[in-house]
Amino acid sequence: MHVDRRELAEQLDDVVLGLRRLTLDRQEPNLTAASALATLRREGTCRVTELAAAEGISQPSMTALAARLTDAGLVHRRTDPADRPAVLLSVAPAGADLLDQRREARAARLTGPLATLAEDDVRAITHALPALTRLAGAPTPPGGTR
């Protein structure tokens, strides 16, 4: 069976947007801040410039975001002893707790809609998760955007 990958990509985009609406929480921190926190938790301590690149935002924007997250007690900020002008960021325990709470809240918002699906649909989603997980972690192709 031939699959039109462009059409599949468009359908997946619709699904992603729909799932995002279901799980959206308009409380702070915003998606960029939460993503930066998650990157710090996953990758560990890193420089502001590295985090900005990982999140796809400018260094000045990341500096401002890091300041807000630090002021909120969600991120630890310190000077890099090996390179004095550089700033190192790490997730604070409160930031890790916030990420856990956000994940629990998103899962709770998905539980209701999942309960309305037929068992065949739930099984199909379960079987598709490994492939979707690989897709979500796939590197961006050269010249592509992510």
HUWOWO-V558143 format. One record per pair of residues at least 12 apart in sequence whose ideal C-beta (glycine too) atoms are under 10 Angstrom apart, sorted by sequence separation. I is the first residue (numbers start at 1). GAP is how many residues later the second one is. D is the distance in Angstrom with one decimal. If there is no record, write none. Layout:
I_GAP_D + I_GAP_D
//
This chain:
39_12_6.3 + 42_12_9.7 + 47_12_9.6 + 48_12_9.7 + 50_12_9.3 + 51_12_9.8 + 76_12_8.4 + 77_12_5.7 + 78_12_8.1 + 49_13_7.7 + 52_13_8.7 + 76_13_7.1 + 77_13_8.3 + 40_14_9.4 + 48_14_5.4 + 49_14_9.3 + 51_14_8.8 + 52_14_9.0 + 75_14_5.4 + 76_14_4.8 + 36_15_6.0 + 39_15_5.3 + 47_15_9.7 + 48_15_5.7 + 51_15_7.4 + 75_15_7.0 + 76_15_7.6 + 77_15_9.5 + 35_16_9.9 + 36_16_8.9 + 39_16_6.5 + 75_16_6.2 + 76_16_5.1 + 38_17_9.8 + 48_17_9.2 + 70_17_9.7 + 74_17_7.2 + 75_17_5.7 + 76_17_9.4 + 36_18_8.2 + 48_18_5.8 + 74_18_5.6 + 35_19_8.9 + 36_19_5.4 + 48_19_9.9 + 70_19_8.1 + 73_19_6.0 + 74_19_9.3 + 75_19_9.0 + 76_19_8.6 + 35_20_5.9 + 67_20_9.9 + 69_20_8.0 + 72_20_9.1 + 73_20_9.0 + 74_20_5.5 + 75_20_5.8 + 35_21_9.3 + 36_21_8.6 + 66_21_7.3 + 73_21_4.8 + 74_21_3.6 + 33_22_9.6 + 35_22_9.6 + 69_22_8.9 + 70_22_8.4 + 72_22_7.8 + 73_22_7.8 + 74_22_8.8 + 32_23_6.6 + 66_23_5.6 + 69_23_8.5 + 72_23_8.4 + 74_23_9.0 + 32_24_9.2 + 51_24_9.7 + 63_24_7.8 + 65_24_9.8 + 74_24_6.2 + 32_25_6.7 + 62_25_9.8 + 69_25_9.9 + 70_25_9.9 + 73_25_9.6 + 74_25_9.1 + 36_26_7.3 + 40_26_9.7 + 69_26_7.0 + 72_26_8.9 + 62_27_8.8 + 37_28_9.9 + 32_29_8.4 + 36_29_6.2 + 40_29_9.0 + 48_29_8.6 + 69_29_9.9 + 32_30_9.2 + 36_30_7.8 + 45_31_8.4 + 33_32_6.0 + 37_32_7.0 + 48_32_9.8 + 32_33_6.7 + 33_33_9.6 + 36_33_7.1 + 45_33_8.7 + 47_33_6.7 + 40_34_9.3 + 30_35_9.1 + 33_35_7.2 + 40_35_6.8 + 45_35_9.4 + 29_36_8.8 + 33_36_6.2 + 40_36_9.3 + 47_36_8.3 + 50_36_9.6 + 51_36_9.7 + 37_37_6.2 + 49_37_7.6 + 51_37_9.8 + 30_38_9.9 + 36_38_9.4 + 37_38_7.2 + 48_38_7.6 + 49_38_8.8 + 50_38_9.5 + 51_38_6.0 + 29_39_8.1 + 33_39_8.9 + 36_39_8.1 + 47_39_5.3 + 48_39_4.9 + 50_39_8.9 + 28_40_9.0 + 29_40_7.2 + 34_40_9.7 + 47_40_6.7 + 48_40_8.1 + 33_41_7.9 + 46_41_9.9 + 47_41_6.1 + 48_41_6.3 + 33_42_9.4 + 46_42_7.0 + 47_42_7.5 + 29_43_7.6 + 45_43_5.3 + 46_43_6.3 + 28_44_7.9 + 45_44_6.8 + 46_44_8.0 + 29_45_7.3 + 44_45_10.0 + 45_45_4.2 + 28_46_9.7 + 44_46_6.9 + 45_46_8.8 + 43_47_9.8 + 44_47_8.6 + 43_48_9.6 + 40_49_6.0 + 41_49_8.9 + 42_49_9.2 + 39_50_9.6 + 40_50_6.1 + 41_50_4.7 + 40_51_4.2 + 37_52_9.7 + 39_52_8.9 + 40_52_9.2 + 36_53_8.3 + 38_53_8.5 + 37_54_5.7 + 41_54_7.4 + 36_55_9.1 + 37_55_9.2 + 40_55_7.3 + 41_55_5.8 + 40_56_9.1 + 37_57_10.0 + 38_57_9.3 + 42_57_9.9 + 37_58_4.9 + 38_58_9.7 + 41_58_6.2 + 36_59_9.4 + 37_59_7.9 + 40_59_9.5 + 41_59_9.6 + 34_61_9.5 + 37_61_6.9 + 38_61_5.9 + 33_62_9.5 + 37_62_5.6 + 34_64_7.9 + 38_64_9.1 + 33_65_9.5 + 34_65_7.0 + 37_65_9.0 + 38_65_9.2 + 29_66_9.0 + 34_68_6.1 + 29_69_7.3 + 34_69_9.7 + 28_70_9.2 + 29_70_9.7 + 29_73_8.6 + 27_75_9.0 + 25_76_9.8 + 25_77_6.7 + 27_78_9.2 + 23_79_9.2 + 23_80_9.7 + 25_80_6.0 + 25_81_7.3 + 23_82_8.2 + 24_82_8.7 + 23_83_4.1 + 22_84_8.4 + 23_84_8.5 + 25_84_8.0 + 23_85_9.5 + 24_85_8.4 + 20_86_9.8 + 23_86_5.3 + 19_87_9.3 + 22_87_5.8 + 23_87_6.3 + 21_88_10.0 + 22_88_6.2 + 56_89_8.8 + 19_90_9.9 + 22_90_9.0 + 56_90_7.5 + 19_91_7.7 + 22_91_6.3 + 19_94_9.4 + 18_95_9.9 + 16_116_9.8 + 15_117_9.4 + 12_120_8.4 + 16_120_9.4 + 12_123_7.8 + 9_126_9.9
//
